Amino acid sequence: MANQETEAFKTRVLFVLAHLEEGEITSYGELARQAGNARYARLVGQILKKLPSDTHLPWYRVVNSQHRISFIEGTDAYERQKVKLEQEGWIVVGQKLMQKEAH
């Protein structure tokens, strides 16, 4: 993917991410598909990894295709994502997201 194409894809990824509703999750692959190229799930992960730590974008709503947090359990990144997902009603068991709590 050429640099200009990569930047355009990144812009689309961030746009889709910014419009995820509270409590909604998506996978890296689905986010890539919605941004225009389903084959670039890994690039989505790289884009999210490079977001500033104080970003207001809901990066934590992106999980892997098995509905699991991709970070290693017990790491700071895992804990941040787990807490944010639980605040939105998700039940997290280990790395796996379970059905949302009824509100």
DAJOSUL-V379261 format. One record per residue. N is the residue number from 1. NEAR is the number of other ideal C-beta (glycine too) atoms within 12 Angstrom. D_FIRST is the distance of its C-alpha to the first C-alpha in whole Angstrom. Layout:
# DAJOSUL-V379261
n,near,d_first
N,NEAR,D_FIRST
N,NEAR,D_FIRST
This chain:
# DAJOSUL-V379261
n,near,d_first
1,17,0
2,8,4
3,9,7
4,10,8
5,16,6
6,21,6
7,15,10
8,19,11
9,30,10
10,29,12
11,17,14
12,25,15
13,38,15
14,27,18
15,18,19
16,30,20
17,32,21
18,20,23
19,18,25
20,25,26
21,13,29
22,17,32
23,22,32
24,23,29
25,34,27
26,31,23
27,27,21
28,36,18
29,24,17
30,26,19
31,41,17
32,31,14
33,21,15
34,26,17
35,33,14
36,22,13
37,24,11
38,19,13
39,15,11
40,27,10
41,28,13
42,19,13
43,28,10
44,39,13
45,24,16
46,18,14
47,30,14
48,35,18
49,18,19
50,17,18
51,23,20
52,10,24
53,13,27
54,7,28
55,18,26
56,12,27
57,25,24
58,28,25
59,35,23
60,35,26
61,32,26
62,40,23
63,37,24
64,24,23
65,21,23
66,15,27
67,26,28
68,26,28
69,36,27
70,29,25
71,26,26
72,15,29
73,18,32
74,12,35
75,14,32
76,13,32
77,22,29
78,22,30
79,19,33
80,19,31
81,32,29
82,30,33
83,16,35
84,27,33
85,35,32
86,21,36
87,20,37
88,24,35
89,20,37
90,29,35
91,18,37
92,31,35
93,16,37
94,17,35
95,24,32
96,19,32
97,34,32
98,19,35
99,14,37
100,19,37
101,15,41
102,7,42
103,9,43
